[in-house]
Amino acid sequence: QVQLVQSGGGAVQAGGSLRLSCAASGRTVSRCAMGWFRQAPEKEREFVARISWDGSFTDYSDSVKGRFTISRDNGKNTVYLQMNSLKPDDAAVYYCAARSRYYSSGSANAADYDSWGQGTQVTVSS
């Protein structure tokens, strides 16, 4: 089982930037694909970005493509989500997730992930 602890987030004005971090513990975390999801009030959880176990593959939702960057440092067991040019529509609780199926490229489907971070609030004011 992988444990995930998130940090970062907060409040920013539209056009600003934030970086989210997700520190993972567990001996096998470097073999796991990781993803970021978000959930706004009264909306379903939606896919934001994913990264393969080795960082060679990344994928983004259309709504964040070109503005957000997912990366990982397996030496630190940490995954990052750099968010630039933030918009009010980006406001949500953001969650990182790990997929226990080893050596995969991840998934845009939240149901494919086994471990979740505690969530972190991102607020964007216009």
MOPAC internal coordinates of N, CA, C and O (Angstrom, degrees):
PM7 1SCF
backbone

  N    0.0000 0     0.00 0     0.00 0    0    0    0
  C    1.4608 1     0.00 0     0.00 0    1    0    0
  C    1.5238 1   109.54 1     0.00 0    2    1    0
  O    1.2310 1   120.86 1   -43.30 1    3    2    1
  N    1.3050 1   115.96 1   136.70 1    3    2    1
  C    1.4558 1   121.75 1   179.53 1    5    3    2
  C    1.5212 1   108.70 1  -102.03 1    6    5    3
  O    1.2310 1   121.03 1   -46.88 1    7    6    5
  N    1.3125 1   115.64 1   133.12 1    7    6    5
  C    1.4590 1   120.55 1   174.83 1    9    7    6
  C    1.5243 1   108.81 1  -103.10 1   10    9    7
  O    1.2310 1   120.83 1   -44.25 1   11   10    9
  N    1.3150 1   116.03 1   135.75 1   11   10    9
  C    1.4591 1   121.84 1  -176.08 1   13   11   10
  C    1.5274 1   110.08 1  -122.86 1   14   13   11
  O    1.2310 1   120.92 1   -49.62 1   15   14   13
  N    1.3188 1   115.85 1   130.38 1   15   14   13
  C    1.4587 1   121.46 1   178.68 1   17   15   14
  C    1.5204 1   108.19 1  -125.57 1   18   17   15
  O    1.2310 1   120.88 1   -59.55 1   19   18   17
  N    1.2961 1   115.93 1   120.45 1   19   18   17
  C    1.4481 1   122.10 1  -176.48 1   21   19   18
  C    1.5219 1   112.11 1   -95.14 1   22   21   19
  O    1.2310 1   121.25 1   -27.26 1   23   22   21
  N    1.3240 1   115.22 1   152.74 1   23   22   21
  C    1.4604 1   121.91 1   173.52 1   25   23   22
  C    1.5258 1   107.54 1  -147.97 1   26   25   23
  O    1.2310 1   122.13 1   -11.97 1   27   26   25
  N    1.3176 1   113.52 1   168.03 1   27   26   25
  C    1.4558 1   119.06 1  -177.43 1   29   27   26
  C    1.5138 1   110.08 1    95.84 1   30   29   27
  O    1.2310 1   120.63 1    16.92 1   31   30   29
  N    1.2897 1   116.40 1  -163.08 1   31   30   29
  C    1.4438 1   120.14 1  -177.60 1   33   31   30
  C    1.5124 1   110.85 1    84.28 1   34   33   31
  O    1.2310 1   121.27 1     8.84 1   35   34   33
  N    1.3352 1   115.18 1  -171.16 1   35   34   33
  C    1.4524 1   120.50 1  -179.47 1   37   35   34
  C    1.5140 1   110.71 1   127.84 1   38   37   35
  O    1.2310 1   121.41 1    24.28 1   39   38   37
  N    1.3225 1   114.91 1  -155.72 1   39   38   37
  C    1.4608 1   121.21 1  -176.19 1   41   39   38
  C    1.5215 1   109.65 1  -113.21 1   42   41   39
  O    1.2310 1   121.11 1   -40.21 1   43   42   41
  N    1.3204 1   115.48 1   139.79 1   43   42   41
  C    1.4549 1   121.20 1  -179.26 1   45   43   42
  C    1.5213 1   108.50 1  -149.91 1   46   45   43
  O    1.2310 1   121.01 1   -23.99 1   47   46   45
  N    1.3063 1   115.67 1   156.01 1   47   46   45
  C    1.4558 1   119.64 1   175.20 1   49   47   46
  C    1.5257 1   110.30 1   -81.81 1   50   49   47
  O    1.2310 1   120.80 1   -23.38 1   51   50   49
  N    1.3043 1   116.08 1   156.62 1   51   50   49
  C    1.4595 1   120.99 1   177.18 1   53   51   50
  C    1.5259 1   110.01 1   -54.51 1   54   53   51
  O    1.2310 1   121.25 1   -43.64 1   55   54   53
  N    1.3253 1   115.21 1   136.36 1   55   54   53
  C    1.4470 1   120.82 1  -176.65 1   57   55   54
  C    1.5111 1   113.70 1    93.81 1   58   57   55
  O    1.2310 1   120.60 1   167.88 1   59   58   57
  N    1.3203 1   116.45 1   -12.12 1   59   58   57
  C    1.4543 1   121.18 1  -179.05 1   61   59   58
  C    1.5127 1   112.83 1   -82.46 1   62   61   59
  O    1.2310 1   121.59 1     3.75 1   63   62   61
  N    1.3316 1   114.57 1  -176.25 1   63   62   61
  C    1.4587 1   121.44 1  -176.70 1   65   63   62
  C    1.5192 1   110.84 1  -131.15 1   66   65   63
  O    1.2310 1   121.56 1   -28.08 1   67   66   65
  N    1.3113 1   114.62 1   151.92 1   67   66   65
  C    1.4566 1   123.00 1   173.22 1   69   67   66
  C    1.5195 1   108.42 1  -144.88 1   70   69   67
  O    1.2310 1   121.33 1   -25.10 1   71   70   69
  N    1.3275 1   115.07 1   154.90 1   71   70   69
  C    1.4588 1   119.49 1   173.20 1   73   71   70
  C    1.5171 1   109.64 1  -126.30 1   74   73   71
  O    1.2310 1   121.45 1   -51.46 1   75   74   73
  N    1.3028 1   114.83 1   128.54 1   75   74   73
  C    1.4509 1   121.60 1   175.42 1   77   75   74
  C    1.5258 1   109.12 1  -101.22 1   78   77   75
  O    1.2310 1   121.29 1   -36.18 1   79   78   77
  N    1.3233 1   115.13 1   143.82 1   79   78   77
  C    1.4570 1   121.08 1   176.29 1   81   79   78
  C    1.5200 1   109.41 1  -122.89 1   82   81   79
  O    1.2310 1   121.58 1   -28.90 1   83   82   81
  N    1.3033 1   114.59 1   151.10 1   83   82   81
  C    1.4579 1   120.86 1   179.52 1   85   83   82
  C    1.5283 1   106.91 1  -139.20 1   86   85   83
  O    1.2310 1   121.07 1   -74.66 1   87   86   85
  N    1.3183 1   115.56 1   105.34 1   87   86   85
  C    1.4614 1   121.54 1  -179.25 1   89   87   86
  C    1.5128 1   109.21 1   -91.57 1   90   89   87
  O    1.2310 1   121.28 1   -52.72 1   91   90   89
  N    1.3215 1   115.15 1   127.28 1   91   90   89
  C    1.4593 1   120.50 1  -176.11 1   93   91   90
  C    1.5266 1   110.72 1  -111.18 1   94   93   91
  O    1.2310 1   121.12 1   -36.15 1   95   94   93
  N    1.2824 1   115.46 1   143.85 1   95   94   93
  C    1.4634 1   120.63 1   175.17 1   97   95   94
  C    1.5137 1   109.13 1  -123.67 1   98   97   95
  O    1.2310 1   121.24 1   -29.54 1   99   98   97
  N    1.3095 1   115.23 1   150.46 1   99   98   97
  C    1.4611 1   119.70 1  -175.78 1  101   99   98
  C    1.5105 1   108.83 1   129.92 1  102  101   99
  O    1.2310 1   120.87 1   -40.14 1  103  102  101
  N    1.3188 1   115.94 1   139.86 1  103  102  101
  C    1.4528 1   119.53 1  -173.22 1  105  103  102
  C    1.5150 1   113.54 1   -65.06 1  106  105  103
  O    1.2310 1   119.81 1   155.84 1  107  106  105
  N    1.3158 1   117.97 1   -24.16 1  107  106  105
  C    1.4530 1   120.47 1  -173.26 1  109  107  106
  C    1.5237 1   113.66 1  -105.41 1  110  109  107
  O    1.2310 1   120.16 1  -167.78 1  111  110  109
  N    1.3197 1   117.30 1    12.22 1  111  110  109
  C    1.4566 1   118.97 1  -172.94 1  113  111  110
  C    1.5231 1   112.18 1   -63.73 1  114  113  111
  O    1.2310 1   120.22 1   149.51 1  115  114  113
  N    1.3259 1   117.19 1   -30.49 1  115  114  113
  C    1.4667 1   119.40 1  -178.98 1  117  115  114
  C    1.5247 1   111.99 1   -67.89 1  118  117  115
  O    1.2310 1   119.60 1   168.33 1  119  118  117
  N    1.3259 1   118.36 1   -11.67 1  119  118  117
  C    1.4593 1   121.61 1   178.29 1  121  119  118
  C    1.5290 1   111.99 1   -95.19 1  122  121  119
  O    1.2310 1   120.92 1   178.94 1  123  122  121
  N    1.3187 1   115.85 1    -1.06 1  123  122  121
  C    1.4754 1   119.92 1  -172.23 1  125  123  122
  C    1.5279 1   112.07 1  -100.47 1  126  125  123
  O    1.2310 1   121.06 1   -45.32 1  127  126  125
  N    1.3160 1   115.58 1   134.68 1  127  126  125
  C    1.4605 1   119.36 1   167.32 1  129  127  126
  C    1.5251 1   108.35 1   -70.15 1  130  129  127
  O    1.2310 1   121.09 1   -27.97 1  131  130  129
  N    1.3181 1   115.52 1   152.03 1  131  130  129
  C    1.4507 1   120.89 1  -176.90 1  133  131  130
  C    1.5161 1   109.72 1  -128.74 1  134  133  131
  O    1.2310 1   121.47 1   -25.91 1  135  134  133
  N    1.3067 1   114.79 1   154.09 1  135  134  133
  C    1.4515 1   119.24 1   178.64 1  137  135  134
  C    1.5172 1   111.64 1  -142.04 1  138  137  135
  O    1.2310 1   121.58 1   -19.01 1  139  138  137
  N    1.3071 1   114.57 1   160.99 1  139  138  137
  C    1.4626 1   121.96 1   172.01 1  141  139  138
  C    1.5250 1   107.96 1  -120.60 1  142  141  139
  O    1.2310 1   121.43 1   -43.77 1  143  142  141
  N    1.3178 1   114.88 1   136.23 1  143  142  141
  C    1.4509 1   122.22 1   177.19 1  145  143  142
  C    1.5246 1   108.07 1  -130.81 1  146  145  143
  O    1.2310 1   120.72 1   -14.40 1  147  146  145
  N    1.3040 1   116.23 1   165.60 1  147  146  145
  C    1.4557 1   119.33 1   177.34 1  149  147  146
  C    1.5279 1   109.75 1  -144.59 1  150  149  147
  O    1.2310 1   122.13 1   -24.58 1  151  150  149
  N    1.3213 1   113.53 1   155.42 1  151  150  149
  C    1.4556 1   119.25 1   179.68 1  153  151  150
  C    1.5140 1   109.30 1  -141.52 1  154  153  151
  O    1.2310 1   121.12 1   -62.16 1  155  154  153
  N    1.3043 1   115.46 1   117.84 1  155  154  153
  C    1.4571 1   122.13 1   175.97 1  157  155  154
  C    1.5245 1   108.53 1   -91.52 1  158  157  155
  O    1.2310 1   120.17 1   -20.05 1  159  158  157
  N    1.3236 1   117.27 1   159.95 1  159  158  157
  C    1.4695 1   120.27 1  -179.49 1  161  159  158
  C    1.5208 1   111.60 1   -55.20 1  162  161  159
  O    1.2310 1   121.53 1   -47.32 1  163  162  161
  N    1.3247 1   114.68 1   132.68 1  163  162  161
  C    1.4578 1   122.96 1   177.04 1  165  163  162
  C    1.5292 1   113.03 1    63.58 1  166  165  163
  O    1.2310 1   120.75 1  -159.54 1  167  166  165
  N    1.3102 1   116.17 1    20.46 1  167  166  165
  C    1.4664 1   120.34 1   175.83 1  169  167  166
  C    1.5199 1   109.20 1  -124.79 1  170  169  167
  O    1.2310 1   121.21 1   -20.33 1  171  170  169
  N    1.3170 1   115.28 1   159.67 1  171  170  169
  C    1.4524 1   119.67 1   177.71 1  173  171  170
  C    1.5225 1   110.15 1   -77.37 1  174  173  171
  O    1.2310 1   121.54 1   -22.75 1  175  174  173
  N    1.3246 1   114.66 1   157.25 1  175  174  173
  C    1.4542 1   119.70 1   175.95 1  177  175  174
  C    1.5223 1   108.58 1   -65.53 1  178  177  175
  O    1.2310 1   120.79 1   -45.43 1  179  178  177
  N    1.3341 1   116.10 1   134.57 1  179  178  177
  C    1.4455 1   120.07 1  -177.32 1  181  179  178
  C    1.5180 1   111.68 1  -126.65 1  182  181  179
  O    1.2310 1   121.66 1   -29.67 1  183  182  181
  N    1.2991 1   114.43 1   150.33 1  183  182  181
  C    1.4510 1   122.48 1   179.12 1  185  183  182
  C    1.5201 1   110.53 1   -68.59 1  186  185  183
  O    1.2310 1   120.76 1   -39.77 1  187  186  185
  N    1.3272 1   116.14 1   140.23 1  187  186  185
  C    1.4536 1   121.55 1   176.44 1  189  187  186
  C    1.5311 1   110.74 1  -116.65 1  190  189  187
  O    1.2310 1   120.75 1   125.75 1  191  190  189
  N    1.3342 1   116.16 1   -54.25 1  191  190  189
  C    1.4618 1   119.73 1  -176.54 1  193  191  190
  C    1.5241 1   109.52 1  -160.15 1  194  193  191
  O    1.2310 1   120.79 1   -22.26 1  195  194  193
  N    1.3232 1   116.10 1   157.74 1  195  194  193
  C    1.4588 1   121.33 1   175.55 1  197  195  194
  C    1.5223 1   109.15 1  -142.94 1  198  197  195
  O    1.2310 1   121.75 1   -22.68 1  199  198  197
  N    1.3079 1   114.25 1   157.32 1  199  198  197
  C    1.4560 1   120.61 1   179.29 1  201  199  198
  C    1.5122 1   108.13 1  -141.83 1  202  201  199
  O    1.2310 1   120.67 1   -40.44 1  203  202  201
  N    1.3181 1   116.32 1   139.56 1  203  202  201
  C    1.4578 1   121.03 1  -179.53 1  205  203  202
  C    1.5246 1   110.65 1   -70.21 1  206  205  203
  O    1.2310 1   121.06 1   -10.90 1  207  206  205
  N    1.3203 1   115.57 1   169.10 1  207  206  205
  C    1.4606 1   121.06 1  -174.49 1  209  207  206
  C    1.5295 1   112.06 1   -58.87 1  210  209  207
  O    1.2310 1   120.69 1   147.80 1  211  210  209
  N    1.3493 1   116.28 1   -32.20 1  211  210  209
  C    1.4546 1   118.97 1  -177.28 1  213  211  210
  C    1.5190 1   112.93 1  -104.75 1  214  213  211
  O    1.2310 1   120.08 1  -176.12 1  215  214  213
  N    1.3206 1   117.45 1     3.88 1  215  214  213
  C    1.4504 1   121.08 1   178.08 1  217  215  214
  C    1.5188 1   114.83 1    81.51 1  218  217  215
  O    1.2310 1   120.07 1  -175.97 1  219  218  217
  N    1.3234 1   117.47 1     4.03 1  219  218  217
  C    1.4595 1   119.87 1  -175.34 1  221  219  218
  C    1.5253 1   113.19 1   -80.49 1  222  221  219
  O    1.2310 1   120.61 1   163.63 1  223  222  221
  N    1.3099 1   116.44 1   -16.37 1  223  222  221
  C    1.4619 1   121.59 1  -177.93 1  225  223  222
  C    1.5166 1   109.64 1  -130.03 1  226  225  223
  O    1.2310 1   121.02 1   -46.72 1  227  226  225
  N    1.3263 1   115.65 1   133.28 1  227  226  225
  C    1.4531 1   121.37 1   174.53 1  229  227  226
  C    1.5303 1   109.24 1  -134.04 1  230  229  227
  O    1.2310 1   121.75 1   -23.61 1  231  230  229
  N    1.3062 1   114.25 1   156.39 1  231  230  229
  C    1.4639 1   120.01 1  -178.45 1  233  231  230
  C    1.5141 1   107.82 1  -150.53 1  234  233  231
  O    1.2310 1   121.11 1   -32.86 1  235  234  233
  N    1.3410 1   115.48 1   147.14 1  235  234  233
  C    1.4617 1   120.37 1  -176.01 1  237  235  234
  C    1.5227 1   110.85 1  -135.63 1  238  237  235
  O    1.2310 1   121.36 1   -25.76 1  239  238  237
  N    1.3010 1   115.00 1   154.24 1  239  238  237
  C    1.4475 1   118.54 1   170.32 1  241  239  238
  C    1.5200 1   108.75 1   -71.04 1  242  241  239
  O    1.2310 1   120.59 1   -25.07 1  243  242  241
  N    1.2959 1   116.47 1   154.93 1  243  242  241
  C    1.4586 1   120.09 1  -179.35 1  245  243  242
  C    1.5193 1   111.96 1   -60.44 1  246  245  243
  O    1.2310 1   120.49 1   148.99 1  247  246  245
  N    1.3149 1   116.67 1   -31.01 1  247  246  245
  C    1.4634 1   120.36 1  -175.61 1  249  247  246
  C    1.5260 1   113.14 1   -70.23 1  250  249  247
  O    1.2310 1   119.87 1   159.32 1  251  250  249
  N    1.3317 1   117.86 1   -20.68 1  251  250  249
  C    1.4670 1   119.81 1  -177.81 1  253  251  250
  C    1.5270 1   112.71 1  -117.58 1  254  253  251
  O    1.2310 1   120.29 1   173.29 1  255  254  253
  N    1.3180 1   117.05 1    -6.71 1  255  254  253
  C    1.4556 1   120.51 1  -176.59 1  257  255  254
  C    1.5222 1   110.06 1   -58.29 1  258  257  255
  O    1.2310 1   121.07 1   -46.85 1  259  258  257
  N    1.3260 1   115.57 1   133.15 1  259  258  257
  C    1.4521 1   121.36 1  -179.45 1  261  259  258
  C    1.5163 1   113.80 1    88.23 1  262  261  259
  O    1.2310 1   120.14 1   168.48 1  263  262  261
  N    1.3352 1   117.34 1   -11.52 1  263  262  261
  C    1.4681 1   120.90 1   179.56 1  265  263  262
  C    1.5295 1   111.90 1  -116.34 1  266  265  263
  O    1.2310 1   120.33 1   146.64 1  267  266  265
  N    1.3086 1   116.97 1   -33.36 1  267  266  265
  C    1.4667 1   121.75 1  -178.51 1  269  267  266
  C    1.5204 1   109.61 1  -107.42 1  270  269  267
  O    1.2310 1   121.57 1   -30.30 1  271  270  269
  N    1.3294 1   114.60 1   149.70 1  271  270  269
  C    1.4612 1   120.65 1   176.65 1  273  271  270
  C    1.5208 1   109.56 1  -134.59 1  274  273  271
  O    1.2310 1   120.84 1   -54.29 1  275  274  273
  N    1.3148 1   116.00 1   125.71 1  275  274  273
  C    1.4543 1   121.14 1   174.98 1  277  275  274
  C    1.5173 1   108.27 1   -99.38 1  278  277  275
  O    1.2310 1   120.81 1   -39.61 1  279  278  277
  N    1.3184 1   116.06 1   140.39 1  279  278  277
  C    1.4580 1   120.58 1   178.38 1  281  279  278
  C    1.5215 1   108.35 1  -150.03 1  282  281  279
  O    1.2310 1   121.21 1   -11.66 1  283  282  281
  N    1.3206 1   115.30 1   168.34 1  283  282  281
  C    1.4558 1   118.91 1   178.09 1  285  283  282
  C    1.5126 1   110.12 1  -146.35 1  286  285  283
  O    1.2310 1   121.77 1   -28.14 1  287  286  285
  N    1.2990 1   114.22 1   151.86 1  287  286  285
  C    1.4638 1   122.44 1   175.23 1  289  287  286
  C    1.5172 1   105.47 1  -125.43 1  290  289  287
  O    1.2310 1   120.69 1   -81.62 1  291  290  289
  N    1.3115 1   116.29 1    98.38 1  291  290  289
  C    1.4666 1   119.11 1  -176.64 1  293  291  290
  C    1.5279 1   112.25 1   -68.48 1  294  293  291
  O    1.2310 1   120.55 1   158.12 1  295  294  293
  N    1.3102 1   116.55 1   -21.88 1  295  294  293
  C    1.4562 1   118.46 1   175.99 1  297  295  294
  C    1.5172 1   112.01 1   -67.92 1  298  297  295
  O    1.2310 1   121.12 1   151.81 1  299  298  297
  N    1.3273 1   115.46 1   -28.19 1  299  298  297
  C    1.4669 1   121.56 1   178.29 1  301  299  298
  C    1.5236 1   112.02 1  -104.94 1  302  301  299
  O    1.2310 1   120.85 1  -178.80 1  303  302  301
  N    1.3409 1   115.98 1     1.20 1  303  302  301
  C    1.4708 1   119.83 1  -177.75 1  305  303  302
  C    1.5242 1   111.93 1    52.03 1  306  305  303
  O    1.2310 1   120.97 1  -136.50 1  307  306  305
  N    1.3000 1   115.75 1    43.50 1  307  306  305
  C    1.4656 1   120.58 1  -175.75 1  309  307  306
  C    1.5210 1   110.15 1  -132.13 1  310  309  307
  O    1.2310 1   121.66 1   -39.98 1  311  310  309
  N    1.3224 1   114.42 1   140.02 1  311  310  309
  C    1.4521 1   122.58 1   174.56 1  313  311  310
  C    1.5249 1   108.14 1  -115.59 1  314  313  311
  O    1.2310 1   121.07 1   -36.57 1  315  314  313
  N    1.3098 1   115.56 1   143.43 1  315  314  313
  C    1.4577 1   121.12 1  -176.54 1  317  315  314
  C    1.5286 1   110.28 1  -122.54 1  318  317  315
  O    1.2310 1   121.87 1   -26.48 1  319  318  317
  N    1.3141 1   114.02 1   153.52 1  319  318  317
  C    1.4551 1   120.31 1   170.14 1  321  319  318
  C    1.5209 1   106.88 1  -132.26 1  322  321  319
  O    1.2310 1   120.99 1   -74.92 1  323  322  321
  N    1.3178 1   115.70 1   105.08 1  323  322  321
  C    1.4526 1   121.34 1   176.61 1  325  323  322
  C    1.5170 1   107.92 1   -87.50 1  326  325  323
  O    1.2310 1   120.79 1   -56.49 1  327  326  325
  N    1.3130 1   116.10 1   123.51 1  327  326  325
  C    1.4649 1   121.28 1  -176.01 1  329  327  326
  C    1.5184 1   108.81 1  -118.14 1  330  329  327
  O    1.2310 1   120.93 1   -64.62 1  331  330  329
  N    1.3114 1   115.83 1   115.38 1  331  330  329
  C    1.4604 1   122.16 1   179.18 1  333  331  330
  C    1.5188 1   110.60 1  -114.96 1  334  333  331
  O    1.2310 1   120.94 1   -16.61 1  335  334  333
  N    1.3158 1   115.82 1   163.39 1  335  334  333
  C    1.4704 1   121.22 1   178.64 1  337  335  334
  C    1.5192 1   111.29 1    48.90 1  338  337  335
  O    1.2310 1   121.13 1  -131.02 1  339  338  337
  N    1.2952 1   115.44 1    48.98 1  339  338  337
  C    1.4677 1   120.09 1  -175.82 1  341  339  338
  C    1.5173 1   111.40 1   -65.65 1  342  341  339
  O    1.2310 1   121.77 1   -34.69 1  343  342  341
  N    1.3190 1   114.22 1   145.31 1  343  342  341
  C    1.4532 1   122.38 1   179.85 1  345  343  342
  C    1.5295 1   108.99 1  -120.06 1  346  345  343
  O    1.2310 1   120.34 1   -22.01 1  347  346  345
  N    1.3213 1   116.95 1   157.99 1  347  346  345
  C    1.4755 1   118.73 1   176.40 1  349  347  346
  C    1.5281 1   112.86 1   -55.10 1  350  349  347
  O    1.2310 1   120.24 1   148.07 1  351  350  349
  N    1.3285 1   117.15 1   -31.93 1  351  350  349
  C    1.4695 1   120.18 1   178.92 1  353  351  350
  C    1.5251 1   112.74 1   -68.23 1  354  353  351
  O    1.2310 1   119.82 1   166.67 1  355  354  353
  N    1.3244 1   117.95 1   -13.33 1  355  354  353
  C    1.4570 1   120.50 1   177.93 1  357  355  354
  C    1.5281 1   112.23 1   -81.85 1  358  357  355
  O    1.2310 1   120.14 1   170.16 1  359  358  357
  N    1.3130 1   117.35 1    -9.84 1  359  358  357
  C    1.4606 1   120.89 1  -178.79 1  361  359  358
  C    1.5232 1   110.35 1   -63.04 1  362  361  359
  O    1.2310 1   121.04 1   -52.31 1  363  362  361
  N    1.3177 1   115.61 1   127.69 1  363  362  361
  C    1.4617 1   121.06 1  -177.21 1  365  363  362
  C    1.5218 1   108.42 1  -178.58 1  366  365  363
  O    1.2310 1   121.39 1    -5.55 1  367  366  365
  N    1.3147 1   114.95 1   174.45 1  367  366  365
  C    1.4582 1   120.20 1   166.60 1  369  367  366
  C    1.5336 1   106.58 1   -90.59 1  370  369  367
  O    1.2310 1   121.28 1   -53.43 1  371  370  369
  N    1.3104 1   115.15 1   126.57 1  371  370  369
  C    1.4608 1   121.16 1  -177.43 1  373  371  370
  C    1.5243 1   109.55 1  -102.13 1  374  373  371
  O    1.2310 1   121.49 1   -41.11 1  375  374  373
  N    1.3348 1   114.75 1   138.89 1  375  374  373
  C    1.4554 1   121.75 1  -178.89 1  377  375  374
  C    1.5242 1   109.72 1  -126.65 1  378  377  375
  O    1.2310 1   120.99 1   -43.65 1  379  378  377
  N    1.3217 1   115.71 1   136.35 1  379  378  377
  C    1.4595 1   118.31 1   168.29 1  381  379  378
  C    1.5243 1   108.07 1   -96.88 1  382  381  379
  O    1.2310 1   121.24 1   -23.63 1  383  382  381
  N    1.3210 1   115.24 1   156.37 1  383  382  381
  C    1.4593 1   120.33 1  -175.94 1  385  383  382
  C    1.5158 1   109.48 1  -147.16 1  386  385  383
  O    1.2310 1   121.23 1   -29.69 1  387  386  385
  N    1.3246 1   115.25 1   150.31 1  387  386  385
  C    1.4595 1   122.06 1   178.24 1  389  387  386
  C    1.5159 1   109.49 1  -120.78 1  390  389  387
  O    1.2310 1   121.49 1   -38.83 1  391  390  389
  N    1.3210 1   114.76 1   141.17 1  391  390  389
  C    1.4548 1   120.26 1   178.21 1  393  391  390
  C    1.5146 1   108.31 1  -106.26 1  394  393  391
  O    1.2310 1   120.39 1   -55.11 1  395  394  393
  N    1.3180 1   116.86 1   124.89 1  395  394  393
  C    1.4612 1   120.37 1  -173.65 1  397  395  394
  C    1.5190 1   112.73 1   -79.83 1  398  397  395
  O    1.2310 1   120.02 1   171.42 1  399  398  397
  N    1.3099 1   117.57 1    -8.58 1  399  398  397
  C    1.4648 1   119.60 1   173.99 1  401  399  398
  C    1.5224 1   106.98 1   -71.78 1  402  401  399
  O    1.2310 1   120.92 1   -67.80 1  403  402  401
  N    1.3131 1   115.85 1   112.20 1  403  402  401
  C    1.4609 1   120.02 1  -170.75 1  405  403  402
  C    1.5213 1   113.28 1   -69.46 1  406  405  403
  O    1.2310 1   121.86 1   -29.41 1  407  406  405
  N    1.3133 1   114.05 1   150.59 1  407  406  405
  C    1.4528 1   123.50 1   171.31 1  409  407  406
  C    1.5361 1   113.07 1    59.93 1  410  409  407
  O    1.2310 1   120.79 1  -144.85 1  411  410  409
  N    1.2920 1   116.09 1    35.15 1  411  410  409
  C    1.4647 1   119.45 1   179.79 1  413  411  410
  C    1.5247 1   110.44 1  -104.40 1  414  413  411
  O    1.2310 1   121.43 1    -8.15 1  415  414  413
  N    1.3116 1   114.88 1   171.85 1  415  414  413
  C    1.4675 1   120.35 1   177.60 1  417  415  414
  C    1.5240 1   111.02 1   -93.65 1  418  417  415
  O    1.2310 1   120.39 1  -176.03 1  419  418  417
  N    1.3158 1   116.85 1     3.97 1  419  418  417
  C    1.4511 1   120.15 1   179.50 1  421  419  418
  C    1.5124 1   111.48 1    88.19 1  422  421  419
  O    1.2310 1   121.26 1    11.33 1  423  422  421
  N    1.3114 1   115.20 1  -168.67 1  423  422  421
  C    1.4596 1   120.73 1  -175.24 1  425  423  422
  C    1.5190 1   109.58 1  -155.69 1  426  425  423
  O    1.2310 1   120.82 1   -26.06 1  427  426  425
  N    1.3197 1   116.04 1   153.94 1  427  426  425
  C    1.4615 1   121.00 1   174.61 1  429  427  426
  C    1.5257 1   110.89 1   -90.98 1  430  429  427
  O    1.2310 1   120.57 1  -178.90 1  431  430  429
  N    1.3223 1   116.51 1     1.10 1  431  430  429
  C    1.4544 1   122.26 1  -178.34 1  433  431  430
  C    1.5244 1   109.61 1   -99.65 1  434  433  431
  O    1.2310 1   120.67 1   -61.43 1  435  434  433
  N    1.3151 1   116.31 1   118.57 1  435  434  433
  C    1.4625 1   120.38 1  -177.33 1  437  435  434
  C    1.5259 1   111.91 1   -58.98 1  438  437  435
  O    1.2310 1   120.39 1   150.49 1  439  438  437
  N    1.3267 1   116.86 1   -29.51 1  439  438  437
  C    1.4616 1   120.28 1  -178.01 1  441  439  438
  C    1.5209 1   112.88 1   -67.27 1  442  441  439
  O    1.2310 1   120.14 1   163.99 1  443  442  441
  N    1.3168 1   117.33 1   -16.01 1  443  442  441
  C    1.4624 1   121.06 1  -179.67 1  445  443  442
  C    1.5214 1   113.39 1   -84.12 1  446  445  443
  O    1.2310 1   120.25 1   177.47 1  447  446  445
  N    1.3056 1   117.14 1    -2.53 1  447  446  445
  C    1.4634 1   121.69 1  -178.31 1  449  447  446
  C    1.5264 1   110.30 1  -104.69 1  450  449  447
  O    1.2310 1   121.68 1   -36.22 1  451  450  449
  N    1.3243 1   114.39 1   143.78 1  451  450  449
  C    1.4635 1   119.98 1  -172.11 1  453  451  450
  C    1.5210 1   114.13 1  -106.18 1  454  453  451
  O    1.2310 1   120.91 1   153.53 1  455  454  453
  N    1.3110 1   115.87 1   -26.47 1  455  454  453
  C    1.4614 1   119.62 1  -176.98 1  457  455  454
  C    1.5165 1   108.65 1  -126.37 1  458  457  455
  O    1.2310 1   121.17 1   -37.41 1  459  458  457
  N    1.3251 1   115.36 1   142.59 1  459  458  457
  C    1.4627 1   121.07 1  -175.54 1  461  459  458
  C    1.5236 1   110.74 1  -132.31 1  462  461  459
  O    1.2310 1   121.82 1   -34.71 1  463  462  461
  N    1.3317 1   114.11 1   145.29 1  463  462  461
  C    1.4505 1   119.54 1   171.91 1  465  463  462
  C    1.5156 1   110.32 1   -76.40 1  466  465  463
  O    1.2310 1   121.72 1    -3.70 1  467  466  465
  N    1.3167 1   114.32 1   176.30 1  467  466  465
  C    1.4635 1   119.77 1  -174.35 1  469  467  466
  C    1.5276 1   112.90 1   -80.08 1  470  469  467
  O    1.2310 1   119.98 1   168.92 1  471  470  469
  N    1.3089 1   117.65 1   -11.08 1  471  470  469
  C    1.4579 1   121.14 1  -178.57 1  473  471  470
  C    1.5172 1   111.27 1    91.80 1  474  473  471
  O    1.2310 1   121.21 1   -33.88 1  475  474  473
  N    1.3236 1   115.30 1   146.12 1  475  474  473
  C    1.4523 1   120.86 1   176.77 1  477  475  474
  C    1.5202 1   108.89 1  -142.18 1  478  477  475
  O    1.2310 1   121.08 1   -42.61 1  479  478  477
  N    1.3061 1   115.54 1   137.39 1  479  478  477
  C    1.4584 1   120.83 1  -175.14 1  481  479  478
  C    1.5257 1   110.57 1   -82.02 1  482  481  479
  O    1.2310 1   120.98 1   -45.42 1  483  482  481
  N    1.3183 1   115.72 1   134.58 1  483  482  481
  C    1.4598 1   122.90 1   171.65 1  485  483  482
  C    1.5277 1   106.72 1  -121.00 1  486  485  483
  O    1.2310 1   121.31 1   -56.38 1  487  486  485
  N    1.3137 1   115.09 1   123.62 1  487  486  485
  C    1.4574 1   121.64 1   179.94 1  489  487  486
  C    1.5239 1   108.62 1  -119.11 1  490  489  487
  O    1.2310 1   120.48 1   -49.92 1  491  490  489
  N    1.3149 1   116.68 1   130.08 1  491  490  489
  C    1.4619 1   121.55 1  -179.39 1  493  491  490
  C    1.5266 1   108.19 1  -124.82 1  494  493  491
  O    1.2310 1   121.01 1   -60.31 1  495  494  493
  N    1.3097 1   115.66 1   119.69 1  495  494  493
  C    1.4540 1   120.03 1  -179.70 1  497  495  494
  C    1.5285 1   110.07 1   -99.51 1  498  497  495
  O    1.2310 1   121.60 1   -33.13 1  499  498  497
  N    1.3048 1   114.54 1   146.87 1  499  498  497
  C    1.4701 1   119.26 1  -177.85 1  501  499  498
  C    1.5182 1   111.06 1   -89.76 1  502  501  499
  O    1.2310 1   120.10 1   180.00 1  503  502  501

